[in-house]
């Protein structure tokens, strides 16, 4: 009798340990069916612990047949999930580090204000060129103020375009005024004079270090380009800009920062699902297992070991590393 009592105490003690492991796994996965299995396992345990007239060997048999397999499977799955969680967490951390470094490296220069000043400077230059061409003057002329600004913002702000688009914009065959300083489409120069050289900067484009600046008249929607390496100015027709993005420029670093922030939001959402999302085959077998141990006649079936189909045996063959 004493030996049987000692066996009972040991079986109950081992059962409690298994339930504790189930609870820890349940806290990790936070899955409704797994919680349901843990609760049902506790109910079965309590039934045997409070009813000594029942054969406590059936409780041990239940754990050997079912609980051990369940724990084995979900411990393997937990290890796999922890690896996934770590990989995603590390990617988030690395992205945040890049965001911090890129943000600290951004210049404080306010691009819109800089380009407003740049357009004013360009207006003065064009007006001076007009007088040089119209009056055939030989006075000194320098592009330094223009090129200094363009060079300072080109890499960070000007939009890269493919060679085909660059050629689409620059391959002009129009009547021009030309001297040692510039080349001007005649229609454009006349229009600039009529509209008092009132222009605004629209955007900057670059292709293999060749720069194009796009300007717009303040008093009309007409646009023209400045081809920096040729010091040439041409009006833009609709066919010239077909398929080319002429929207406002934005910092390339800011765009990278924005993309990284969007990526991190998606990764954080993924992180929240890693623990709670189970592979489809595990979901299916877990549900079947819960249904199995929840049936009224389940305890009676425990007596017929040879007739059990032990659902969880199949789970041990699932390739956790591929999930």
MARTOR-922149 format. One record per residue (C-alpha): residue number from 1; residue in one letter; chain; x, y negated, z negated. Coordinates in Angstrom, 3 decimals, decimal comma, always signed. Example, Ala and Ser with C-alpha at 12.3 -4.5 7.8 and 13.67 -1.06 7.14 Angstrom:
+-----+------+------+----------+----------+----------+
: pos : code : unit :       xx :       yy :       zz :
+-----+------+------+----------+----------+----------+
:   1 :    a :    A :  +12,300 :   +4,500 :   -7,800 :
:   2 :    s :    A :  +13,670 :   +1,060 :   -7,140 :
+-----+------+------+----------+----------+----------+
***
This chain:
+-----+------+------+----------+----------+----------+
: pos : code : unit :       xx :       yy :       zz :
+-----+------+------+----------+----------+----------+
:   1 :    x :    A :   +0,000 :   +0,000 :   +0,000 :
:   2 :    x :    A :   +2,850 :   -2,373 :   -0,856 :
:   3 :    x :    A :   +4,524 :   -1,579 :   +2,439 :
:   4 :    x :    A :   +1,312 :   -2,408 :   +4,316 :
:   5 :    x :    A :   +1,002 :   -5,706 :   +2,453 :
:   6 :    x :    A :   +4,550 :   -6,595 :   +3,372 :
:   7 :    x :    A :   +3,843 :   -5,764 :   +7,022 :
:   8 :    x :    A :   +0,704 :   -7,935 :   +6,898 :
:   9 :    x :    A :   +2,648 :  -10,874 :   +5,461 :
:  10 :    x :    A :   +5,315 :  -10,477 :   +8,136 :
:  11 :    x :    A :   +2,787 :  -10,289 :  +10,988 :
:  12 :    x :    A :   +0,998 :  -13,424 :   +9,710 :
:  13 :    x :    A :   +4,309 :  -15,230 :   +9,293 :
:  14 :    x :    A :   +5,413 :  -14,332 :  +12,849 :
:  15 :    x :    A :   +2,000 :  -15,320 :  +14,166 :
:  16 :    x :    A :   +2,258 :  -18,761 :  +12,556 :
:  17 :    x :    A :   +5,683 :  -19,274 :  +14,118 :
:  18 :    x :    A :   +4,272 :  -18,509 :  +17,568 :
:  19 :    x :    A :   +1,393 :  -20,911 :  +17,033 :
:  20 :    x :    A :   +3,829 :  -23,610 :  +15,953 :
:  21 :    x :    A :   +5,775 :  -23,087 :  +19,195 :
:  22 :    x :    A :   +2,487 :  -23,323 :  +21,145 :
:  23 :    x :    A :   +1,691 :  -26,614 :  +19,427 :
:  24 :    x :    A :   +5,104 :  -28,058 :  +20,288 :
:  25 :    x :    A :   +4,701 :  -26,991 :  +23,900 :
:  26 :    x :    A :   +1,172 :  -28,389 :  +23,877 :
:  27 :    x :    A :   +2,481 :  -31,759 :  +22,676 :
:  28 :    x :    A :   +4,965 :  -31,772 :  +25,530 :
:  29 :    x :    A :   +2,580 :  -30,805 :  +28,337 :
:  30 :    x :    A :   -0,564 :  -32,467 :  +26,962 :
:  31 :    x :    A :   -2,687 :  -30,212 :  +29,167 :
:  32 :    x :    A :   -6,319 :  -29,496 :  +28,306 :
:  33 :    x :    A :   -6,240 :  -25,764 :  +29,091 :
:  34 :    x :    A :   -2,988 :  -25,293 :  +27,178 :
:  35 :    x :    A :   -4,492 :  -27,052 :  +24,163 :
:  36 :    x :    A :   -7,526 :  -24,795 :  +24,571 :
:  37 :    x :    A :   -5,302 :  -21,701 :  +24,533 :
:  38 :    x :    A :   -3,519 :  -22,948 :  +21,393 :
:  39 :    x :    A :   -6,833 :  -23,556 :  +19,603 :
:  40 :    x :    A :   -8,172 :  -20,156 :  +20,641 :
:  41 :    x :    A :   -4,921 :  -18,493 :  +19,485 :
:  42 :    x :    A :   -5,269 :  -20,238 :  +16,108 :
:  43 :    x :    A :   -8,856 :  -18,975 :  +15,820 :
:  44 :    x :    A :   -7,727 :  -15,412 :  +16,515 :
:  45 :    x :    A :   -4,927 :  -15,782 :  +13,957 :
:  46 :    x :    A :   -7,288 :  -17,156 :  +11,299 :
:  47 :    x :    A :   -9,684 :  -14,280 :  +11,918 :
:  48 :    x :    A :   -7,013 :  -11,736 :  +11,036 :
:  49 :    x :    A :   -5,483 :  -13,738 :   +8,192 :
:  50 :    x :    A :   -8,810 :  -14,114 :   +6,373 :
:  51 :    x :    A :  -10,161 :  -10,626 :   +7,060 :
:  52 :    x :    A :   -7,910 :   -7,949 :   +5,597 :
:  53 :    x :    A :  -10,349 :   -5,253 :   +6,670 :
:  54 :    x :    A :   -9,320 :   -5,906 :  +10,294 :
:  55 :    x :    A :   -6,335 :   -4,067 :  +11,718 :
:  56 :    x :    A :   -3,629 :   -6,735 :  +11,596 :
:  57 :    x :    A :   -1,589 :   -4,703 :  +14,094 :
:  58 :    x :    A :   -4,040 :   -5,940 :  +16,729 :
:  59 :    x :    A :   -2,877 :   -9,501 :  +16,028 :
:  60 :    x :    A :   +0,727 :   -8,485 :  +16,652 :
:  61 :    x :    A :   -0,402 :   -6,581 :  +19,741 :
:  62 :    x :    A :   -2,211 :   -9,698 :  +20,997 :
:  63 :    x :    A :   +0,908 :  -11,802 :  +20,623 :
:  64 :    x :    A :   +3,122 :   -9,203 :  +22,288 :
:  65 :    x :    A :   +0,739 :   -8,852 :  +25,198 :
:  66 :    x :    A :   -0,188 :  -12,493 :  +25,694 :
:  67 :    x :    A :   +1,381 :  -15,185 :  +23,493 :
:  68 :    x :    A :   +4,984 :  -14,125 :  +24,044 :
:  69 :    x :    A :   +4,547 :  -14,217 :  +27,821 :
:  70 :    x :    A :   +2,830 :  -17,591 :  +27,634 :
:  71 :    x :    A :   +5,614 :  -19,059 :  +25,484 :
:  72 :    x :    A :   +8,289 :  -17,583 :  +27,732 :
:  73 :    x :    A :   +6,721 :  -19,084 :  +30,853 :
:  74 :    x :    A :   +6,105 :  -22,553 :  +29,432 :
:  75 :    x :    A :   +9,540 :  -22,802 :  +27,835 :
:  76 :    x :    A :  +11,042 :  -22,180 :  +31,277 :
:  77 :    x :    A :   +8,617 :  -24,680 :  +32,777 :
:  78 :    x :    A :   +9,464 :  -27,212 :  +30,053 :
:  79 :    x :    A :  +13,164 :  -26,932 :  +30,872 :
:  80 :    x :    A :  +12,426 :  -27,542 :  +34,547 :
:  81 :    x :    A :  +10,167 :  -30,505 :  +33,722 :
:  82 :    x :    A :  +12,822 :  -32,011 :  +31,448 :
:  83 :    x :    A :  +15,315 :  -31,895 :  +34,316 :
:  84 :    x :    A :  +12,814 :  -33,610 :  +36,635 :
:  85 :    x :    A :  +12,026 :  -36,168 :  +33,931 :
:  86 :    x :    A :  +15,720 :  -36,901 :  +33,435 :
:  87 :    x :    A :  +16,343 :  -37,337 :  +37,168 :
:  88 :    x :    A :  +13,446 :  -39,776 :  +37,563 :
:  89 :    x :    A :  +14,393 :  -41,634 :  +34,369 :
:  90 :    x :    A :  +17,976 :  -41,997 :  +35,613 :
:  91 :    x :    A :  +16,773 :  -43,348 :  +38,967 :
:  92 :    x :    A :  +14,618 :  -45,927 :  +37,176 :
:  93 :    x :    A :  +17,585 :  -46,934 :  +35,001 :
:  94 :    x :    A :  +19,922 :  -47,271 :  +38,007 :
:  95 :    x :    A :  +17,326 :  -49,330 :  +39,906 :
:  96 :    x :    A :  +16,857 :  -51,630 :  +36,910 :
:  97 :    x :    A :  +20,621 :  -52,079 :  +36,666 :
:  98 :    x :    A :  +20,758 :  -53,060 :  +40,356 :
:  99 :    x :    A :  +17,848 :  -55,473 :  +39,865 :
: 100 :    x :    A :  +19,675 :  -57,109 :  +36,943 :
: 101 :    x :    A :  +22,947 :  -57,430 :  +38,850 :
: 102 :    x :    A :  +21,331 :  -58,730 :  +42,033 :
: 103 :    x :    A :  +19,250 :  -61,221 :  +40,057 :
: 104 :    x :    A :  +22,294 :  -62,577 :  +38,242 :
: 105 :    x :    A :  +24,156 :  -62,945 :  +41,539 :
: 106 :    x :    A :  +21,497 :  -65,012 :  +43,288 :
: 107 :    x :    A :  +22,457 :  -68,585 :  +43,970 :
: 108 :    x :    A :  +20,421 :  -71,296 :  +42,308 :
: 109 :    x :    A :  +20,203 :  -73,179 :  +45,620 :
: 110 :    x :    A :  +16,601 :  -73,799 :  +46,559 :
: 111 :    x :    A :  +16,462 :  -72,620 :  +50,139 :
: 112 :    x :    A :  +13,328 :  -74,570 :  +51,254 :
: 113 :    x :    A :  +14,739 :  -77,866 :  +49,994 :
: 114 :    x :    A :  +18,119 :  -77,117 :  +51,559 :
: 115 :    x :    A :  +16,572 :  -76,393 :  +54,951 :
: 116 :    x :    A :  +14,381 :  -79,489 :  +54,758 :
: 117 :    x :    A :  +17,559 :  -81,517 :  +54,401 :
: 118 :    x :    A :  +19,159 :  -79,424 :  +57,158 :
: 119 :    x :    A :  +16,282 :  -80,242 :  +59,549 :
: 120 :    x :    A :  +16,680 :  -83,949 :  +58,792 :
: 121 :    x :    A :  +20,383 :  -83,702 :  +59,511 :
: 122 :    x :    A :  +19,626 :  -81,852 :  +62,761 :
: 123 :    x :    A :  +17,143 :  -84,587 :  +63,721 :
: 124 :    x :    A :  +19,853 :  -87,225 :  +63,300 :
: 125 :    x :    A :  +22,306 :  -85,128 :  +65,324 :
: 126 :    x :    A :  +19,818 :  -84,644 :  +68,170 :
: 127 :    x :    A :  +18,993 :  -88,349 :  +68,253 :
: 128 :    x :    A :  +22,716 :  -89,149 :  +68,452 :
: 129 :    x :    A :  +23,185 :  -86,587 :  +71,243 :
: 130 :    x :    A :  +20,275 :  -88,125 :  +73,115 :
: 131 :    x :    A :  +21,967 :  -91,541 :  +73,033 :
: 132 :    x :    A :  +25,302 :  -90,040 :  +74,104 :
: 133 :    x :    A :  +23,646 :  -88,284 :  +77,060 :
: 134 :    x :    A :  +21,361 :  -91,168 :  +78,016 :
: 135 :    x :    A :  +24,026 :  -93,852 :  +77,829 :
: 136 :    x :    A :  +26,969 :  -91,636 :  +78,835 :
: 137 :    x :    A :  +28,841 :  -92,577 :  +75,665 :
: 138 :    x :    A :  +32,236 :  -91,140 :  +74,729 :
: 139 :    x :    A :  +32,032 :  -91,555 :  +70,945 :
: 140 :    x :    A :  +33,046 :  -88,905 :  +68,436 :
: 141 :    x :    A :  +30,532 :  -86,154 :  +67,605 :
: 142 :    x :    A :  +30,826 :  -83,319 :  +65,045 :
: 143 :    x :    A :  +28,694 :  -80,245 :  +64,363 :
: 144 :    x :    A :  +30,409 :  -79,617 :  +61,007 :
: 145 :    x :    A :  +27,471 :  -80,610 :  +58,749 :
: 146 :    x :    A :  +25,121 :  -78,345 :  +60,712 :
: 147 :    x :    A :  +27,401 :  -75,313 :  +60,934 :
: 148 :    x :    A :  +28,391 :  -75,541 :  +57,265 :
: 149 :    x :    A :  +24,764 :  -75,181 :  +56,166 :
: 150 :    x :    A :  +24,002 :  -72,453 :  +58,717 :
: 151 :    x :    A :  +27,082 :  -70,459 :  +57,704 :
: 152 :    x :    A :  +26,256 :  -70,769 :  +53,990 :
: 153 :    x :    A :  +22,776 :  -69,250 :  +54,315 :
: 154 :    x :    A :  +23,082 :  -67,006 :  +57,359 :
: 155 :    x :    A :  +23,882 :  -63,716 :  +55,667 :
: 156 :    x :    A :  +21,516 :  -64,158 :  +52,750 :
: 157 :    x :    A :  +18,487 :  -65,713 :  +54,426 :
: 158 :    x :    A :  +18,505 :  -65,546 :  +58,219 :
: 159 :    x :    A :  +16,538 :  -62,634 :  +59,656 :
: 160 :    x :    A :  +18,489 :  -60,019 :  +61,602 :
: 161 :    x :    A :  +17,110 :  -59,245 :  +65,047 :
: 162 :    x :    A :  +18,176 :  -56,607 :  +67,597 :
: 163 :    x :    A :  +20,233 :  -57,494 :  +70,660 :
: 164 :    x :    A :  +17,184 :  -57,174 :  +72,942 :
: 165 :    x :    A :  +15,330 :  -59,891 :  +71,034 :
: 166 :    x :    A :  +18,409 :  -62,103 :  +70,906 :
: 167 :    x :    A :  +18,751 :  -61,831 :  +74,697 :
: 168 :    x :    A :  +15,008 :  -62,419 :  +75,073 :
: 169 :    x :    A :  +15,423 :  -65,779 :  +73,337 :
: 170 :    x :    A :  +18,773 :  -66,879 :  +74,779 :
: 171 :    x :    A :  +18,531 :  -65,843 :  +78,433 :
: 172 :    x :    A :  +17,336 :  -69,215 :  +79,724 :
: 173 :    x :    A :  +17,432 :  -70,473 :  +83,299 :
: 174 :    x :    A :  +16,191 :  -74,042 :  +83,027 :
: 175 :    x :    A :  +17,230 :  -77,499 :  +84,088 :
: 176 :    x :    A :  +19,498 :  -78,948 :  +81,441 :
: 177 :    x :    A :  +21,498 :  -81,988 :  +80,418 :
: 178 :    x :    A :  +24,990 :  -80,943 :  +79,414 :
: 179 :    x :    A :  +28,178 :  -82,474 :  +78,093 :
: 180 :    x :    A :  +31,150 :  -81,404 :  +75,958 :
: 181 :    x :    A :  +29,015 :  -81,300 :  +72,795 :
: 182 :    x :    A :  +25,737 :  -79,640 :  +73,779 :
: 183 :    x :    A :  +23,323 :  -78,292 :  +76,344 :
: 184 :    x :    A :  +19,697 :  -79,557 :  +76,325 :
: 185 :    x :    A :  +16,684 :  -78,471 :  +78,302 :
: 186 :    x :    A :  +15,529 :  -81,662 :  +80,022 :
: 187 :    x :    A :  +11,833 :  -81,254 :  +79,144 :
: 188 :    x :    A :  +12,743 :  -80,661 :  +75,511 :
: 189 :    x :    A :  +14,988 :  -83,705 :  +75,209 :
: 190 :    x :    A :  +12,293 :  -85,936 :  +76,693 :
: 191 :    x :    A :   +9,702 :  -84,527 :  +74,304 :
: 192 :    x :    A :  +11,999 :  -85,038 :  +71,322 :
: 193 :    x :    A :  +12,465 :  -88,678 :  +72,266 :
: 194 :    x :    A :   +8,718 :  -89,239 :  +72,695 :
: 195 :    x :    A :   +7,965 :  -87,666 :  +69,300 :
: 196 :    x :    A :  +10,698 :  -89,696 :  +67,553 :
: 197 :    x :    A :  +12,876 :  -86,640 :  +66,834 :
: 198 :    x :    A :  +10,484 :  -85,617 :  +64,026 :
: 199 :    x :    A :  +11,176 :  -81,918 :  +63,518 :
: 200 :    x :    A :  +11,048 :  -79,279 :  +60,798 :
: 201 :    x :    A :  +12,984 :  -76,061 :  +60,285 :
: 202 :    x :    A :  +10,897 :  -72,942 :  +60,899 :
: 203 :    x :    A :  +13,315 :  -70,027 :  +60,444 :
: 204 :    x :    A :  +16,802 :  -68,742 :  +61,104 :
: 205 :    x :    A :  +17,699 :  -65,610 :  +63,083 :
: 206 :    x :    A :  +20,990 :  -63,803 :  +63,493 :
: 207 :    x :    A :  +22,345 :  -61,025 :  +65,667 :
: 208 :    x :    A :  +25,924 :  -59,787 :  +65,324 :
: 209 :    x :    A :  +26,964 :  -63,101 :  +63,722 :
: 210 :    x :    A :  +25,282 :  -65,126 :  +66,485 :
: 211 :    x :    A :  +22,827 :  -67,617 :  +65,003 :
: 212 :    x :    A :  +19,558 :  -68,989 :  +66,359 :
: 213 :    x :    A :  +17,610 :  -71,634 :  +64,457 :
: 214 :    x :    A :  +13,953 :  -72,163 :  +65,281 :
: 215 :    x :    A :  +12,455 :  -75,633 :  +64,869 :
: 216 :    x :    A :   +8,966 :  -77,036 :  +65,230 :
: 217 :    x :    A :   +7,775 :  -80,559 :  +66,064 :
: 218 :    x :    A :   +6,098 :  -82,258 :  +63,132 :
: 219 :    x :    A :   +3,426 :  -83,748 :  +65,381 :
: 220 :    x :    A :   +2,680 :  -80,657 :  +67,476 :
: 221 :    x :    A :   +2,891 :  -76,872 :  +67,313 :
: 222 :    x :    A :   +5,565 :  -76,708 :  +69,992 :
: 223 :    x :    A :   +8,761 :  -74,925 :  +69,033 :
: 224 :    x :    A :  +12,337 :  -74,987 :  +70,249 :
: 225 :    x :    A :  +15,544 :  -73,128 :  +69,436 :
: 226 :    x :    A :  +19,097 :  -74,113 :  +68,678 :
: 227 :    x :    A :  +21,568 :  -71,448 :  +69,854 :
: 228 :    x :    A :  +24,451 :  -72,161 :  +67,510 :
: 229 :    x :    A :  +27,344 :  -70,509 :  +69,352 :
: 230 :    x :    A :  +26,358 :  -72,281 :  +72,621 :
: 231 :    x :    A :  +25,208 :  -75,533 :  +70,979 :
: 232 :    x :    A :  +22,193 :  -75,213 :  +73,266 :
: 233 :    x :    A :  +18,567 :  -76,319 :  +72,808 :
: 234 :    x :    A :  +15,560 :  -74,831 :  +74,636 :
: 235 :    x :    A :  +11,789 :  -75,046 :  +74,351 :
: 236 :    x :    A :  +10,069 :  -71,828 :  +73,317 :
: 237 :    x :    A :   +7,254 :  -70,368 :  +75,394 :
: 238 :    x :    A :   +4,880 :  -67,702 :  +74,125 :
: 239 :    x :    A :   +6,572 :  -65,095 :  +76,306 :
: 240 :    x :    A :   +9,914 :  -65,966 :  +74,715 :
: 241 :    x :    A :   +8,733 :  -65,065 :  +71,200 :
: 242 :    x :    A :   +6,618 :  -62,031 :  +72,054 :
: 243 :    x :    A :   +7,166 :  -59,459 :  +69,260 :
: 244 :    x :    A :   +9,660 :  -61,617 :  +67,340 :
: 245 :    x :    A :   +8,989 :  -62,500 :  +63,710 :
: 246 :    x :    A :   +9,254 :  -66,267 :  +63,248 :
: 247 :    x :    A :   +7,873 :  -66,370 :  +59,712 :
: 248 :    x :    A :   +9,681 :  -68,153 :  +56,891 :
: 249 :    x :    A :  +12,992 :  -66,716 :  +55,765 :
: 250 :    x :    A :  +13,377 :  -65,045 :  +52,396 :
: 251 :    x :    A :  +16,460 :  -64,019 :  +50,468 :
: 252 :    x :    A :  +17,611 :  -60,540 :  +51,477 :
: 253 :    x :    A :  +18,605 :  -59,907 :  +47,848 :
: 254 :    x :    A :  +15,155 :  -60,973 :  +46,688 :
: 255 :    x :    A :  +13,642 :  -58,553 :  +49,176 :
: 256 :    x :    A :  +15,839 :  -55,746 :  +47,826 :
: 257 :    x :    A :  +14,844 :  -56,688 :  +44,266 :
: 258 :    x :    A :  +11,162 :  -56,629 :  +45,235 :
: 259 :    x :    A :  +11,542 :  -53,233 :  +46,930 :
: 260 :    x :    A :  +13,353 :  -51,815 :  +43,894 :
: 261 :    x :    A :  +10,631 :  -53,104 :  +41,559 :
: 262 :    x :    A :   +7,928 :  -51,491 :  +43,719 :
: 263 :    x :    A :   +9,959 :  -48,270 :  +43,779 :
: 264 :    x :    A :  +10,310 :  -48,315 :  +39,982 :
: 265 :    x :    A :   +6,565 :  -48,786 :  +39,499 :
: 266 :    x :    A :   +5,971 :  -45,677 :  +41,616 :
: 267 :    x :    A :   +8,665 :  -43,761 :  +39,699 :
: 268 :    x :    A :   +7,151 :  -44,734 :  +36,339 :
: 269 :    x :    A :   +3,782 :  -43,455 :  +37,526 :
: 270 :    x :    A :   +5,471 :  -40,241 :  +38,643 :
: 271 :    x :    A :   +7,204 :  -40,013 :  +35,259 :
: 272 :    x :    A :   +3,844 :  -40,111 :  +33,491 :
: 273 :    x :    A :   +2,590 :  -37,174 :  +35,544 :
: 274 :    x :    A :   +5,642 :  -34,913 :  +35,397 :
: 275 :    x :    A :   +4,743 :  -33,345 :  +32,032 :
: 276 :    x :    A :   +0,998 :  -33,100 :  +32,537 :
: 277 :    x :    A :   +0,978 :  -31,846 :  +36,141 :
: 278 :    x :    A :   +1,391 :  -28,099 :  +36,485 :
: 279 :    x :    A :   +2,023 :  -26,075 :  +39,649 :
: 280 :    x :    A :   -1,223 :  -24,809 :  +41,203 :
: 281 :    x :    A :   -0,445 :  -21,145 :  +40,519 :
: 282 :    x :    A :   +0,300 :  -21,905 :  +36,845 :
: 283 :    x :    A :   -2,923 :  -23,951 :  +36,569 :
: 284 :    x :    A :   -4,923 :  -21,058 :  +37,989 :
: 285 :    x :    A :   -3,391 :  -18,368 :  +35,790 :
: 286 :    x :    A :   -3,568 :  -20,551 :  +32,656 :
: 287 :    x :    A :   -7,287 :  -21,111 :  +33,218 :
: 288 :    x :    A :   -7,818 :  -17,380 :  +33,779 :
: 289 :    x :    A :   -5,918 :  -16,650 :  +30,577 :
: 290 :    x :    A :   -8,003 :  -19,103 :  +28,570 :
: 291 :    x :    A :  -11,176 :  -17,567 :  +29,948 :
: 292 :    x :    A :   -9,837 :  -14,106 :  +29,086 :
: 293 :    x :    A :   -9,045 :  -14,762 :  +25,418 :
: 294 :    x :    A :  -12,264 :  -16,735 :  +24,962 :
: 295 :    x :    A :  -14,583 :  -13,817 :  +25,726 :
: 296 :    x :    A :  -16,600 :  -12,379 :  +22,854 :
: 297 :    x :    A :  -15,380 :   -8,817 :  +23,393 :
: 298 :    x :    A :  -11,727 :   -9,749 :  +23,812 :
: 299 :    x :    A :  -10,652 :   -8,397 :  +20,403 :
: 300 :    x :    A :  -12,241 :   -5,060 :  +21,165 :
: 301 :    x :    A :  -10,252 :   -4,839 :  +24,390 :
: 302 :    x :    A :   -7,033 :   -5,181 :  +22,431 :
: 303 :    x :    A :   -7,398 :   -1,542 :  +21,376 :
: 304 :    x :    A :   -7,013 :   -0,348 :  +24,954 :
: 305 :    x :    A :   -3,479 :   -1,370 :  +25,740 :
: 306 :    x :    A :   -3,270 :   +0,777 :  +28,865 :
: 307 :    x :    A :   -6,344 :   -0,876 :  +30,325 :
: 308 :    x :    A :   -5,056 :   -4,438 :  +29,949 :
: 309 :    x :    A :   -4,193 :   -6,336 :  +33,120 :
: 310 :    x :    A :   -2,102 :   -8,879 :  +31,180 :
: 311 :    x :    A :   -2,515 :  -11,972 :  +33,296 :
: 312 :    x :    A :   +0,655 :  -13,617 :  +32,042 :
: 313 :    x :    A :   +2,956 :  -10,877 :  +33,326 :
: 314 :    x :    A :   +2,465 :  -12,350 :  +36,788 :
: 315 :    x :    A :   +3,389 :  -15,776 :  +35,471 :
: 316 :    x :    A :   +6,863 :  -14,619 :  +34,498 :
: 317 :    x :    A :   +7,570 :  -14,023 :  +38,187 :
: 318 :    x :    A :   +6,778 :  -17,625 :  +39,146 :
: 319 :    x :    A :   +9,859 :  -19,437 :  +40,408 :
: 320 :    x :    A :   +9,849 :  -22,379 :  +38,010 :
: 321 :    x :    A :  +12,856 :  -24,049 :  +39,665 :
: 322 :    x :    A :  +10,900 :  -24,537 :  +42,898 :
: 323 :    x :    A :   +8,057 :  -26,453 :  +41,210 :
+-----+------+------+----------+----------+----------+
***
